[in-house]
Amino acid sequence: MADAVVIGSGPNGLAAAITLMRAGLDVELHEAAATVGGGVRSAQLTLPGFVHDVCSSIYPLAVGSPFLRELGLPVEWVNAAAAVAHPFDDGTAVTLERDVAATAAQLGRDGDSYRRLVEPLVGAWDAITPVLLAPLLAPPARALTGLVGALGPRGATRAVRAALASARGLVDARFAGEPARGLFGGNAAHSMLPLEWRPSAAFGLSLIVLGHAEGWPIIRGGAQRLADALAERLRSLGGTIHTSSRIDALPEARLVLADVSPPELLRIARGRVPDRYARELRRFRFGPGAFKLDWALDGPIPWRSDDCRRALTVHLGGTFEEIAASEAAPWQGRHAERPFVLLAQQSLLDETRAPPGKHTAWAYCHVPNGSAGNMTDAIEAQVERFAPGFRDLVLARSSMSPADFERHNGNLVGGDINGGAMTVAQSVFRPARQLVPYRTGRRGLYLCSSSTPPGGGVHGMCGYAAARLALADLNGAQ
């Protein structure tokens, strides 16, 4: 019998297993799919020779993750000159540059306001990281003290207030022009929340600051390279990985860490967690789903604005008002007629993704959770809107509905790629209303998926934090 069993091989499951192995435990990891990675996988989804990232693809949180950075994995991060491009209907685009001043210079009368908002946060990024990605690893007072030390008392207060605001509240208070409003709205829309809801501004701020501090890179060769590197590190430590190994009941081990969704944990536990905790998990709320397209292309996307060729990620939504309407629709059970589209063009900087002269692209929009609607035409219309002639380049396409996402990875319930709605309540208490989120109430059993803090994103910090807690509990009981 292993000392510890980890269920699920997403980045959080792999991070948990590596952390336990480094502490001297014997670890077995079980993955229901035939390959490791969870939402970090690559495959030839369209035509031979075209490598597509099946779920996640752009990794600002991964390159900034304290856990992944400390591992020093043999993967090559590829950054573009600009993290994000946001085109408008007049043929112009604003870009999120690594340099704050270069970004602010594009925003006209809002440039000074942008600098006042963002520049201090970029300078204090090292102090912000523990608050954003590791809030439960160090005493909260220490993390907040570091933030105050970096920003000053007033600066820290302003930053917290801005993060806790809605995206609409922040842009209405600070920005008058559409370049700044659209740029911020596109970043805030990654929250999958209506932009009128708190804390959608926190997502916009975090991603913009990450763009300046770390960039928004891809991994050369595809997302699978990161999952494979984590798996190889686990094996090199002596860990065992079982693929095509679905777990249907709690394993016998001193520690069990589950990188699974709350409903899946209840299925596996089969009534062996306290009733109160089970009720909390049943109340856990999932957010909108994603509808995704991958394309094999005969050439690069013909953007009207040349600035869109300088970024790996392009936000297609036009004005802030249009983005806000798109992000409100899924929460009302509707599909936006002009959806906000998040597009990545990996092959511009990674020649391994497509045959010579050909290209790949990846894009998705938000839809109601579990939606069966087909958004292919709506997504392609948005690309065509800013890149006339795009459709003529499509050699083949692959689509993934919310149901396809969930079949591919059971953690993506209804196509929710964030592991649960990032509302204020579920950002603080995730997945249950309790001070320590990883414990389940059953001795030795812990939840470590993105349904725990710090939430969705490829960073491994949920698994790392849960494993650290499990080790402390185990040592305390000995």
Kinemage of the C-alpha trace (Angstrom):
@kinemage 1
@onewidth
@group {chain A} dominant
@subgroup {mainchain}
@vectorlist {calphas} color= white
{ca met a 1} P 0.000 0.000 0.000
{ca ala a 2} L 1.373 3.416 -0.956
{ca asp a 3} L 1.814 6.116 1.668
{ca ala a 4} L -0.221 8.433 -0.519
{ca val a 5} L -2.538 8.190 -3.514
{ca val a 6} L -3.251 11.145 -5.776
{ca ile a 7} L -6.338 11.007 -7.990
{ca gly a 8} L -6.049 13.017 -11.206
{ca ser a 9} L -3.022 14.153 -13.186
{ca gly a 10} L -3.845 17.747 -13.950
{ca pro a 11} L -1.198 20.281 -12.916
{ca asn a 12} L -2.599 20.319 -9.378
{ca gly a 13} L -2.555 16.535 -9.027
{ca leu a 14} L 0.985 16.359 -10.371
{ca ala a 15} L 2.075 19.216 -8.097
{ca ala a 16} L 0.584 17.446 -5.076
{ca ala a 17} L 2.260 14.150 -5.956
{ca ile a 18} L 5.667 15.775 -6.481
{ca thr a 19} L 5.380 17.657 -3.188
{ca leu a 20} L 4.546 14.462 -1.297
{ca met a 21} L 7.368 12.545 -2.976
{ca arg a 22} L 9.885 15.262 -2.117
{ca ala a 23} L 8.827 14.889 1.509
{ca gly a 24} L 9.791 11.213 1.406
{ca leu a 25} L 6.409 9.559 0.922
{ca asp a 26} L 5.737 6.721 -1.509
{ca val a 27} L 3.142 8.056 -3.973
{ca glu a 28} L 0.897 6.487 -6.593
{ca leu a 29} L -0.998 8.705 -9.013
{ca his a 30} L -4.092 7.473 -10.877
{ca glu a 31} L -5.413 9.162 -14.035
{ca ala a 32} L -8.671 8.107 -15.673
{ca ala a 33} L -7.550 9.218 -19.143
{ca ala a 34} L -4.960 7.500 -21.305
{ca thr a 35} L -2.535 10.434 -20.990
{ca val a 36} L -1.522 12.716 -18.141
{ca gly a 37} L -2.249 16.411 -18.057
{ca gly a 38} L -5.927 17.085 -17.367
{ca gly a 39} L -6.464 20.460 -19.017
{ca val a 40} L -2.801 20.605 -20.126
{ca arg a 41} L -2.713 18.374 -23.194
{ca ser a 42} L -1.944 18.574 -26.903
{ca ala a 43} L -3.147 16.520 -29.856
{ca gln a 44} L -3.464 16.584 -33.641
{ca leu a 45} L -7.127 17.561 -33.589
{ca thr a 46} L -7.497 18.628 -37.212
{ca leu a 47} L -4.933 17.371 -39.751
{ca pro a 48} L -1.660 15.409 -39.509
{ca gly a 49} L 1.213 17.675 -38.503
{ca phe a 50} L -0.952 20.318 -36.814
{ca val a 51} L -0.444 20.336 -33.027
{ca his a 52} L -3.304 21.866 -31.039
{ca asp a 53} L -3.644 22.490 -27.314
{ca val a 54} L -6.786 20.633 -26.298
{ca cys a 55} L -7.747 22.943 -23.432
{ca ser a 56} L -5.339 25.521 -21.949
{ca ser a 57} L -2.664 27.134 -24.076
{ca ile a 58} L -1.520 30.547 -22.768
{ca tyr a 59} L 0.299 30.461 -19.433
{ca pro a 60} L 0.838 33.733 -17.559
{ca leu a 61} L 0.035 32.021 -14.246
{ca ala a 62} L 2.270 29.040 -14.962
{ca val a 63} L 5.368 31.096 -15.722
{ca gly a 64} L 4.676 33.142 -12.561
{ca ser a 65} L 3.838 30.166 -10.328
{ca pro a 66} L 6.179 29.889 -7.315
{ca phe a 67} L 5.890 26.082 -7.404
{ca leu a 68} L 6.536 25.631 -11.135
{ca arg a 69} L 9.303 28.202 -11.137
{ca glu a 70} L 11.082 26.462 -8.275
{ca leu a 71} L 10.975 23.128 -10.124
{ca gly a 72} L 12.924 24.489 -13.082
{ca leu a 73} L 11.261 22.169 -15.581
{ca pro a 74} L 12.898 21.584 -18.993
{ca val a 75} L 10.236 23.402 -21.020
{ca glu a 76} L 10.771 26.393 -23.282
{ca trp a 77} L 8.517 29.365 -22.632
{ca val a 78} L 7.826 31.466 -25.724
{ca asn a 79} L 6.719 35.079 -25.301
{ca ala a 80} L 5.552 37.479 -27.971
{ca ala a 81} L 6.544 41.141 -28.201
{ca ala a 82} L 3.082 41.989 -26.836
{ca ala a 83} L 1.093 39.828 -24.432
{ca val a 84} L -2.316 40.727 -25.853
{ca ala a 85} L -3.737 42.602 -28.821
{ca his a 86} L -7.242 44.079 -28.751
{ca pro a 87} L -8.501 45.222 -32.177
{ca phe a 88} L -11.324 47.641 -32.891
{ca asp a 89} L -13.664 48.089 -35.849
{ca asp a 90} L -11.771 51.112 -37.181
{ca gly a 91} L -8.771 48.905 -37.978
{ca thr a 92} L -6.700 49.993 -34.973
{ca ala a 93} L -5.625 47.843 -32.046
{ca val a 94} L -4.237 48.422 -28.580
{ca thr a 95} L -1.556 46.069 -27.287
{ca leu a 96} L -0.512 45.026 -23.801
{ca glu a 97} L 3.238 45.559 -24.018
{ca arg a 98} L 5.822 44.380 -21.481
{ca asp a 99} L 6.615 48.058 -20.866
{ca val a 100} L 3.916 49.938 -18.944
{ca ala a 101} L 4.772 53.254 -20.580
{ca ala a 102} L 4.538 51.744 -24.070
{ca thr a 103} L 1.053 50.472 -23.279
{ca ala a 104} L -0.054 53.724 -21.671
{ca ala a 105} L 1.154 55.690 -24.711
{ca gln a 106} L -1.553 53.991 -26.803
{ca leu a 107} L -4.387 55.008 -24.473
{ca gly a 108} L -4.548 58.745 -25.165
{ca arg a 109} L -6.124 60.699 -22.331
{ca asp a 110} L -6.326 57.548 -20.212
{ca gly a 111} L -2.586 56.892 -20.344
{ca asp a 112} L -1.778 58.650 -17.076
{ca ser a 113} L -4.645 56.955 -15.261
{ca tyr a 114} L -3.476 53.571 -16.550
{ca arg a 115} L 0.056 54.183 -15.319
{ca arg a 116} L -1.134 55.274 -11.877
{ca leu a 117} L -3.228 52.123 -11.592
{ca val a 118} L -0.827 49.549 -13.015
{ca glu a 119} L 2.741 50.751 -12.547
{ca pro a 120} L 2.877 50.362 -8.737
{ca leu a 121} L 1.438 46.835 -9.004
{ca val a 122} L 4.022 45.785 -11.569
{ca gly a 123} L 6.792 47.072 -9.306
{ca ala a 124} L 5.306 45.179 -6.353
{ca trp a 125} L 4.707 41.938 -8.258
{ca asp a 126} L 6.937 39.844 -6.003
{ca ala a 127} L 4.858 40.929 -3.008
{ca ile a 128} L 1.566 40.390 -4.831
{ca thr a 129} L 2.371 36.813 -5.895
{ca pro a 130} L 1.944 35.297 -2.386
{ca val a 131} L -1.411 37.043 -2.000
{ca leu a 132} L -2.639 36.004 -5.453
{ca leu a 133} L -1.268 32.475 -5.832
{ca ala a 134} L -0.328 31.303 -2.332
{ca pro a 135} L -2.743 32.960 0.086
{ca leu a 136} L -2.883 30.011 2.497
{ca leu a 137} L 0.749 28.885 2.505
{ca ala a 138} L 2.160 31.721 4.603
{ca pro a 139} L 0.341 33.445 7.473
{ca pro a 140} L -2.024 36.001 5.874
{ca ala a 141} L -0.632 38.732 8.104
{ca arg a 142} L 2.861 38.148 6.701
{ca ala a 143} L 1.637 38.276 3.095
{ca leu a 144} L -0.310 41.473 3.741
{ca thr a 145} L 2.660 42.994 5.542
{ca gly a 146} L 4.766 42.325 2.466
{ca leu a 147} L 2.132 43.952 0.252
{ca val a 148} L 1.962 47.028 2.485
{ca gly a 149} L 5.746 47.202 2.533
{ca ala a 150} L 5.890 47.191 -1.264
{ca leu a 151} L 3.015 49.577 -1.959
{ca gly a 152} L 2.737 51.583 1.230
{ca pro a 153} L -0.436 51.634 3.363
{ca arg a 154} L -2.382 53.881 1.002
{ca gly a 155} L -1.177 52.076 -2.099
{ca ala a 156} L -2.102 48.685 -0.660
{ca thr a 157} L -5.540 49.963 0.314
{ca arg a 158} L -6.114 51.355 -3.187
{ca ala a 159} L -4.973 48.090 -4.768
{ca val a 160} L -7.293 45.974 -2.616
{ca arg a 161} L -10.244 48.266 -3.297
{ca ala a 162} L -9.583 48.154 -7.037
{ca ala a 163} L -9.305 44.361 -7.025
{ca leu a 164} L -12.554 43.928 -5.109
{ca ala a 165} L -14.469 46.148 -7.542
{ca ser a 166} L -16.419 45.157 -10.602
{ca ala a 167} L -14.744 45.696 -13.945
{ca arg a 168} L -17.471 48.167 -14.890
{ca gly a 169} L -17.025 50.089 -11.671
{ca leu a 170} L -13.289 50.361 -12.226
{ca val a 171} L -13.379 51.422 -15.885
{ca asp a 172} L -16.200 53.913 -15.301
{ca ala a 173} L -14.195 55.503 -12.502
{ca arg a 174} L -10.817 55.573 -14.277
{ca phe a 175} L -11.138 55.416 -18.067
{ca ala a 176} L -13.033 57.563 -20.567
{ca gly a 177} L -11.666 56.282 -23.893
{ca glu a 178} L -12.489 53.003 -25.570
{ca pro a 179} L -8.894 51.758 -25.997
{ca ala a 180} L -8.372 51.553 -22.224
{ca arg a 181} L -11.916 50.412 -21.485
{ca gly a 182} L -11.808 47.668 -24.115
{ca leu a 183} L -8.354 46.467 -23.090
{ca phe a 184} L -9.363 46.203 -19.448
{ca gly a 185} L -12.723 44.628 -20.261
{ca gly a 186} L -11.131 41.900 -22.358
{ca asn a 187} L -8.794 40.948 -19.532
{ca ala a 188} L -11.538 41.061 -16.922
{ca ala a 189} L -13.703 38.779 -19.084
{ca his a 190} L -11.334 35.893 -18.300
{ca ser a 191} L -13.179 35.776 -14.963
{ca met a 192} L -16.217 34.333 -16.799
{ca leu a 193} L -18.281 36.678 -14.601
{ca pro a 194} L -20.589 39.479 -15.717
{ca leu a 195} L -18.421 42.581 -15.759
{ca glu a 196} L -20.899 44.252 -13.408
{ca trp a 197} L -20.086 41.677 -10.700
{ca arg a 198} L -17.345 41.840 -8.119
{ca pro a 199} L -14.479 40.795 -8.181
{ca ser a 200} L -14.206 40.799 -12.000
{ca ala a 201} L -11.818 43.765 -11.766
{ca ala a 202} L -9.320 41.553 -9.908
{ca phe a 203} L -8.972 39.332 -12.989
{ca gly a 204} L -8.414 42.290 -15.274
{ca leu a 205} L -5.789 43.769 -12.969
{ca ser a 206} L -4.013 40.461 -12.355
{ca leu a 207} L -3.743 39.537 -16.024
{ca ile a 208} L -2.619 43.005 -17.071
{ca val a 209} L 0.037 43.102 -14.350
{ca leu a 210} L 1.140 39.584 -15.306
{ca gly a 211} L 1.450 40.724 -18.913
{ca his a 212} L 3.862 43.443 -17.854
{ca ala a 213} L 5.735 41.421 -15.221
{ca glu a 214} L 5.954 37.965 -16.826
{ca gly a 215} L 4.330 38.032 -20.266
{ca trp a 216} L 1.708 35.572 -21.530
{ca pro a 217} L 3.803 32.733 -22.939
{ca ile a 218} L 3.059 29.457 -24.665
{ca ile a 219} L 5.193 26.308 -24.412
{ca arg a 220} L 7.199 25.359 -27.469
{ca gly a 221} L 5.885 22.089 -28.832
{ca gly a 222} L 2.519 22.298 -27.094
{ca ala a 223} L 0.938 22.242 -23.658
{ca gln a 224} L 1.555 18.504 -23.350
{ca arg a 225} L 5.264 19.271 -22.863
{ca leu a 226} L 4.475 20.824 -19.462
{ca ala a 227} L 2.343 17.888 -18.321
{ca asp a 228} L 4.976 15.412 -19.522
{ca ala a 229} L 7.751 17.326 -17.742
{ca leu a 230} L 5.805 17.246 -14.470
{ca ala a 231} L 5.106 13.528 -14.896
{ca glu a 232} L 8.773 12.824 -15.632
{ca arg a 233} L 9.825 14.763 -12.530
{ca leu a 234} L 7.432 12.645 -10.446
{ca arg a 235} L 8.793 9.412 -11.921
{ca ser a 236} L 12.375 10.553 -11.374
{ca leu a 237} L 11.568 10.910 -7.676
{ca gly a 238} L 10.245 7.358 -7.585
{ca gly a 239} L 6.534 8.060 -7.989
{ca thr a 240} L 4.255 5.716 -9.925
{ca ile a 241} L 1.696 6.875 -12.492
{ca his a 242} L -1.234 4.703 -13.598
{ca thr a 243} L -3.098 5.998 -16.670
{ca ser a 244} L -6.480 4.671 -17.859
{ca ser a 245} L -7.057 4.069 -14.145
{ca arg a 246} L -10.436 5.368 -13.037
{ca ile a 247} L -10.955 5.455 -9.276
{ca asp a 248} L -14.439 4.458 -8.109
{ca ala a 249} L -13.902 4.270 -4.338
{ca leu a 250} L -11.529 5.787 -1.812
{ca pro a 251} L -8.139 4.044 -1.972
{ca glu a 252} L -6.484 2.627 1.119
{ca ala a 253} L -3.584 4.953 1.951
{ca arg a 254} L -2.388 7.212 4.725
{ca leu a 255} L -3.118 10.215 2.501
{ca val a 256} L -5.479 10.596 -0.461
{ca leu a 257} L -5.373 13.847 -2.443
{ca ala a 258} L -8.053 14.278 -5.083
{ca asp a 259} L -7.561 16.586 -8.049
{ca val a 260} L -11.234 16.240 -8.971
{ca ser a 261} L -14.419 18.320 -9.018
{ca pro a 262} L -16.684 18.451 -5.939
{ca pro a 263} L -19.316 16.171 -7.565
{ca glu a 264} L -16.621 13.642 -8.472
{ca leu a 265} L -15.252 13.663 -4.935
{ca leu a 266} L -18.719 12.854 -3.616
{ca arg a 267} L -19.011 9.990 -6.115
{ca ile a 268} L -15.674 8.513 -5.102
{ca ala a 269} L -16.228 9.034 -1.364
{ca arg a 270} L -19.581 7.190 -1.441
{ca gly a 271} L -20.930 8.798 1.707
{ca arg a 272} L -17.665 8.593 3.650
{ca val a 273} L -17.327 12.343 4.235
{ca pro a 274} L -19.318 14.250 6.893
{ca asp a 275} L -22.876 15.185 5.919
{ca arg a 276} L -22.256 18.893 6.431
{ca tyr a 277} L -19.286 18.862 4.053
{ca ala a 278} L -21.260 16.843 1.486
{ca arg a 279} L -24.079 19.409 1.608
{ca glu a 280} L -21.574 22.210 1.018
{ca leu a 281} L -20.157 20.449 -2.027
{ca arg a 282} L -23.622 19.908 -3.472
{ca arg a 283} L -24.198 23.676 -3.228
{ca phe a 284} L -20.963 24.454 -5.072
{ca arg a 285} L -21.762 26.617 -8.101
{ca phe a 286} L -20.237 26.187 -11.525
{ca gly a 287} L -19.899 29.055 -13.985
{ca pro a 288} L -20.429 29.340 -17.741
{ca gly a 289} L -19.011 26.769 -20.092
{ca ala a 290} L -16.654 27.208 -23.015
{ca phe a 291} L -17.168 26.468 -26.697
{ca lys a 292} L -13.824 26.101 -28.448
{ca leu a 293} L -12.528 25.865 -31.999
{ca asp a 294} L -9.129 24.796 -33.314
{ca trp a 295} L -8.162 25.545 -36.887
{ca ala a 296} L -5.574 24.263 -39.315
{ca leu a 297} L -4.835 27.276 -41.527
{ca asp a 298} L -3.250 27.741 -44.929
{ca gly a 299} L -1.455 30.878 -43.734
{ca pro a 300} L -1.289 33.403 -40.886
{ca ile a 301} L -4.499 35.161 -39.867
{ca pro a 302} L -4.883 38.296 -42.080
{ca trp a 303} L -5.518 40.830 -39.340
{ca arg a 304} L -6.574 44.276 -40.447
{ca ser a 305} L -4.276 45.715 -37.768
{ca asp a 306} L -0.615 44.719 -38.008
{ca asp a 307} L -0.376 45.023 -34.211
{ca cys a 308} L -2.368 41.794 -33.897
{ca arg a 309} L 0.579 39.939 -35.445
{ca arg a 310} L 2.768 40.970 -32.495
{ca ala a 311} L 0.746 39.056 -29.897
{ca leu a 312} L 0.106 35.385 -29.230
{ca thr a 313} L -3.293 36.246 -27.707
{ca val a 314} L -5.930 38.396 -29.376
{ca his a 315} L -9.128 39.522 -27.636
{ca leu a 316} L -12.035 39.866 -30.067
{ca gly a 317} L -14.855 41.876 -28.604
{ca gly a 318} L -14.584 45.493 -29.672
{ca thr a 319} L -15.924 47.884 -27.083
{ca phe a 320} L -16.293 47.384 -23.363
{ca glu a 321} L -20.080 47.512 -23.719
{ca glu a 322} L -20.050 44.715 -26.286
{ca ile a 323} L -17.815 42.556 -24.083
{ca ala a 324} L -20.036 43.211 -21.063
{ca ala a 325} L -23.135 42.158 -22.996
{ca ser a 326} L -21.405 38.979 -24.147
{ca glu a 327} L -20.291 37.996 -20.638
{ca ala a 328} L -23.706 38.646 -19.081
{ca ala a 329} L -25.521 36.419 -21.595
{ca pro a 330} L -24.421 32.962 -20.311
{ca trp a 331} L -25.573 33.812 -16.794
{ca gln a 332} L -28.998 34.561 -18.267
{ca gly a 333} L -29.095 31.265 -20.158
{ca arg a 334} L -28.417 32.969 -23.503
{ca his a 335} L -25.785 32.757 -26.248
{ca ala a 336} L -24.313 36.110 -27.241
{ca glu a 337} L -24.870 37.016 -30.876
{ca arg a 338} L -21.426 38.628 -30.947
{ca pro a 339} L -19.494 36.644 -28.342
{ca phe a 340} L -16.281 37.835 -26.786
{ca val a 341} L -13.652 35.518 -28.295
{ca leu a 342} L -10.268 34.669 -26.797
{ca leu a 343} L -7.952 33.634 -29.621
{ca ala a 344} L -4.394 32.272 -29.586
{ca gln a 345} L -2.134 32.037 -32.654
{ca gln a 346} L 0.635 29.779 -31.354
{ca ser a 347} L 2.265 28.947 -34.676
{ca leu a 348} L 3.322 32.564 -35.231
{ca leu a 349} L 6.219 31.963 -32.823
{ca asp a 350} L 6.311 28.175 -32.565
{ca glu a 351} L 7.103 26.509 -35.867
{ca thr a 352} L 6.583 23.054 -34.334
{ca arg a 353} L 2.807 23.575 -34.294
{ca ala a 354} L 2.202 23.274 -38.045
{ca pro a 355} L 3.851 22.116 -41.306
{ca pro a 356} L 6.021 24.703 -43.112
{ca gly a 357} L 3.974 27.630 -44.369
{ca lys a 358} L 0.859 26.526 -42.455
{ca his a 359} L -0.535 27.770 -39.146
{ca thr a 360} L -2.759 26.889 -36.211
{ca ala a 361} L -5.207 28.965 -34.201
{ca trp a 362} L -7.250 28.274 -31.083
{ca ala a 363} L -10.256 30.226 -29.822
{ca tyr a 364} L -13.184 29.965 -27.467
{ca cys a 365} L -16.130 31.912 -26.121
{ca his a 366} L -18.306 31.619 -23.032
{ca val a 367} L -21.729 29.946 -23.199
{ca pro a 368} L -24.299 28.761 -20.628
{ca asn a 369} L -23.034 25.894 -18.493
{ca gly a 370} L -23.742 22.601 -20.263
{ca ser a 371} L -24.922 24.361 -23.429
{ca ala a 372} L -25.537 22.213 -26.502
{ca gly a 373} L -25.435 25.220 -28.839
{ca asn a 374} L -22.988 25.414 -31.728
{ca met a 375} L -20.989 28.672 -31.715
{ca thr a 376} L -18.809 27.932 -34.742
{ca asp a 377} L -20.387 30.517 -37.035
{ca ala a 378} L -20.511 33.182 -34.313
{ca ile a 379} L -16.847 32.717 -33.375
{ca glu a 380} L -15.660 32.690 -36.979
{ca ala a 381} L -17.726 35.793 -37.718
{ca gln a 382} L -15.888 37.613 -34.934
{ca val a 383} L -12.511 36.592 -36.357
{ca glu a 384} L -13.592 37.585 -39.874
{ca arg a 385} L -14.774 40.930 -38.512
{ca phe a 386} L -11.215 41.897 -37.563
{ca ala a 387} L -9.401 39.720 -40.140
{ca pro a 388} L -11.279 39.744 -43.467
{ca gly a 389} L -10.469 36.636 -45.493
{ca phe a 390} L -9.865 34.439 -42.457
{ca arg a 391} L -12.412 31.813 -43.499
{ca asp a 392} L -10.674 31.341 -46.835
{ca leu a 393} L -7.604 30.046 -44.976
{ca val a 394} L -9.369 27.330 -42.974
{ca leu a 395} L -8.160 23.892 -44.056
{ca ala a 396} L -9.888 22.029 -41.224
{ca arg a 397} L -11.492 22.767 -37.886
{ca ser a 398} L -12.188 20.925 -34.658
{ca ser a 399} L -14.868 21.997 -32.204
{ca met a 400} L -15.335 21.274 -28.495
{ca ser a 401} L -18.668 21.918 -26.811
{ca pro a 402} L -19.108 22.105 -23.022
{ca ala a 403} L -20.080 18.417 -23.059
{ca asp a 404} L -16.921 17.599 -25.011
{ca phe a 405} L -14.814 19.450 -22.447
{ca glu a 406} L -16.396 17.492 -19.605
{ca arg a 407} L -15.921 14.177 -21.427
{ca his a 408} L -12.282 15.064 -21.989
{ca asn a 409} L -11.748 16.127 -18.376
{ca gly a 410} L -14.340 15.413 -15.697
{ca asn a 411} L -13.222 18.449 -13.689
{ca leu a 412} L -14.669 20.757 -16.366
{ca val a 413} L -18.259 20.377 -15.228
{ca gly a 414} L -20.608 21.742 -17.878
{ca gly a 415} L -17.562 23.106 -19.695
{ca asp a 416} L -16.531 25.385 -16.796
{ca ile a 417} L -12.767 25.716 -17.297
{ca asn a 418} L -12.308 27.654 -14.023
{ca gly a 419} L -13.277 24.734 -11.778
{ca gly a 420} L -16.250 26.653 -10.383
{ca ala a 421} L -17.659 30.180 -10.525
{ca met a 422} L -15.195 32.762 -9.184
{ca thr a 423} L -17.820 34.820 -7.395
{ca val a 424} L -16.862 36.743 -4.250
{ca ala a 425} L -18.216 33.991 -1.997
{ca gln a 426} L -16.529 31.185 -3.940
{ca ser a 427} L -13.262 33.062 -4.145
{ca val a 428} L -13.120 33.296 -0.350
{ca phe a 429} L -14.759 29.984 0.573
{ca arg a 430} L -13.894 27.424 -2.068
{ca pro a 431} L -15.389 24.782 -2.222
{ca ala a 432} L -17.013 24.953 1.234
{ca arg a 433} L -17.557 27.482 4.006
{ca gln a 434} L -14.626 26.519 6.201
{ca leu a 435} L -11.316 28.092 7.165
{ca val a 436} L -9.136 25.331 5.698
{ca pro a 437} L -10.457 24.604 2.189
{ca tyr a 438} L -8.459 21.450 1.373
{ca arg a 439} L -9.674 19.295 4.274
{ca thr a 440} L -12.793 17.229 3.681
{ca gly a 441} L -13.676 16.306 7.244
{ca arg a 442} L -12.415 12.776 6.683
{ca arg a 443} L -8.992 12.095 8.117
{ca gly a 444} L -6.358 11.704 5.399
{ca leu a 445} L -8.615 12.841 2.526
{ca tyr a 446} L -7.978 16.196 0.829
{ca leu a 447} L -9.358 18.035 -2.200
{ca cys a 448} L -6.661 19.713 -4.321
{ca ser a 449} L -8.324 20.669 -7.623
{ca ser a 450} L -8.983 24.144 -9.033
{ca ser a 451} L -12.199 24.072 -6.999
{ca thr a 452} L -9.927 25.038 -4.075
{ca pro a 453} L -7.837 28.225 -3.629
{ca pro a 454} L -6.359 29.952 -5.461
{ca gly a 455} L -8.737 28.648 -8.152
{ca gly a 456} L -8.502 28.087 -11.876
{ca gly a 457} L -5.408 28.500 -14.010
{ca val a 458} L -2.345 26.387 -14.730
{ca his a 459} L -0.146 27.069 -11.714
{ca gly a 460} L -0.192 23.890 -9.579
{ca met a 461} L -0.635 25.925 -6.419
{ca cys a 462} L -3.875 24.217 -5.322
{ca gly a 463} L -2.119 20.851 -5.322
{ca tyr a 464} L 1.036 22.225 -3.736
{ca ala a 465} L -0.878 23.933 -0.903
{ca ala a 466} L -3.078 20.898 -0.251
{ca ala a 467} L -0.036 18.602 -0.119
{ca arg a 468} L 1.764 20.915 2.295
{ca leu a 469} L -1.292 20.875 4.566
{ca ala a 470} L -1.647 17.096 4.323
{ca leu a 471} L 2.008 16.645 5.299
{ca ala a 472} L 1.609 18.969 8.275
{ca asp a 473} L -1.474 17.084 9.420
{ca leu a 474} L 0.303 13.741 8.994
{ca asn a 475} L 3.348 14.862 10.935
{ca gly a 476} L 1.178 16.339 13.650
{ca ala a 477} L -0.685 13.046 14.064
{ca gln a 478} L 2.503 10.972 14.402
